Amino acid sequence: MAPTIPFVAPKVDQNIDELFDGLADPVGAGGNLAGLPAVAFPHGFAGPGKLPVAMQFVGKPFDEARILSAATLFQARTGWHRELAPIG
């Protein structure tokens, strides 16, 4: 389990490249290079604007069924995937 990105979701009109300004993707890059499957899903809101945050499950190579099952179970027991971020 890991965060998907190291900050809350950007606002619609914000340039995401500015958020990564000089940073490599610390979470996804290693898993991508290693060929590890991952699934990301919402798990709440954070920051002053209460913007969405997400986490991901990363599995062993060819273990997609296990991480999809874990994400499905998480969503069945929480309601974060039904929540909407505040507008404005």
C-alpha positions as CSV (number, residue, x, y, z in Angstrom):
1,M,0.0,0.0,0.0
2,A,1.3,3.4,-1.0
3,P,0.1,6.9,-1.9
4,T,-0.5,7.5,-5.6
5,I,1.2,10.9,-5.6
6,P,2.9,12.8,-2.8
7,F,0.2,15.6,-2.7
8,V,-3.5,16.1,-2.9
9,A,-5.2,16.3,-6.2
10,P,-4.6,19.5,-8.1
11,K,-7.5,21.9,-8.9
12,V,-8.9,21.5,-12.4
13,D,-7.1,24.6,-13.7
14,Q,-3.8,23.9,-12.1
15,N,-0.8,22.7,-14.1
16,I,0.2,19.3,-12.6
17,D,3.7,19.7,-14.0
18,E,4.2,22.5,-11.5
19,L,3.5,20.2,-8.6
20,F,6.1,17.7,-9.8
21,D,8.5,20.6,-10.5
22,G,11.8,18.6,-10.6
23,L,10.5,15.6,-8.7
24,A,10.4,12.2,-10.2
25,D,7.3,10.2,-9.4
26,P,8.6,8.6,-6.2
27,V,5.8,6.0,-5.9
28,G,4.9,4.9,-9.4
29,A,8.2,5.0,-11.1
30,G,9.9,2.1,-9.2
31,G,6.9,-0.2,-9.6
32,N,6.6,0.6,-13.3
33,L,10.3,-0.2,-13.8
34,A,10.0,-3.4,-11.9
35,G,6.8,-4.4,-13.8
36,L,4.7,-4.6,-10.7
37,P,0.9,-4.4,-11.1
38,A,-0.9,-1.6,-9.1
39,V,-4.4,-0.3,-8.6
40,A,-5.2,3.2,-7.3
41,F,-8.4,4.2,-5.6
42,P,-9.8,7.1,-3.6
43,H,-9.5,7.1,0.2
44,G,-10.5,10.6,1.4
45,F,-10.0,14.3,1.2
46,A,-7.1,16.4,2.6
47,G,-5.6,19.9,2.6
48,P,-7.3,23.3,3.0
49,G,-9.5,22.7,-0.1
50,K,-10.5,19.2,1.0
51,L,-9.3,17.8,-2.3
52,P,-9.3,14.1,-3.1
53,V,-6.4,11.8,-2.1
54,A,-5.8,8.3,-3.3
55,M,-3.8,5.3,-2.4
56,Q,-2.7,2.2,-4.3
57,F,-2.0,-1.4,-3.8
58,V,1.1,-2.7,-5.5
59,G,1.5,-6.5,-6.0
60,K,3.9,-9.1,-7.2
61,P,4.4,-9.6,-10.9
62,F,1.3,-11.3,-12.4
63,D,-0.7,-10.8,-9.1
64,E,-3.3,-8.5,-10.6
65,A,-6.2,-10.7,-9.3
66,R,-5.0,-10.2,-5.7
67,I,-4.7,-6.4,-5.8
68,L,-8.0,-6.0,-7.6
69,S,-9.6,-8.2,-5.0
70,A,-8.1,-6.1,-2.2
71,A,-9.2,-2.8,-3.9
72,T,-12.7,-4.2,-4.4
73,L,-12.9,-5.2,-0.7
74,F,-11.7,-1.8,0.3
75,Q,-14.4,0.0,-1.8
76,A,-17.1,-2.4,-0.5
77,R,-16.2,-1.4,3.1
78,T,-15.8,2.3,2.6
79,G,-17.7,5.0,0.7
80,W,-14.9,7.1,-0.6
81,H,-15.5,6.2,-4.2
82,R,-19.0,7.7,-3.9
83,E,-17.9,11.1,-2.4
84,L,-17.5,14.2,-4.4
85,A,-14.9,16.9,-3.7
86,P,-16.3,20.4,-2.9
87,I,-16.6,22.7,-5.8
88,G,-14.8,26.0,-5.7
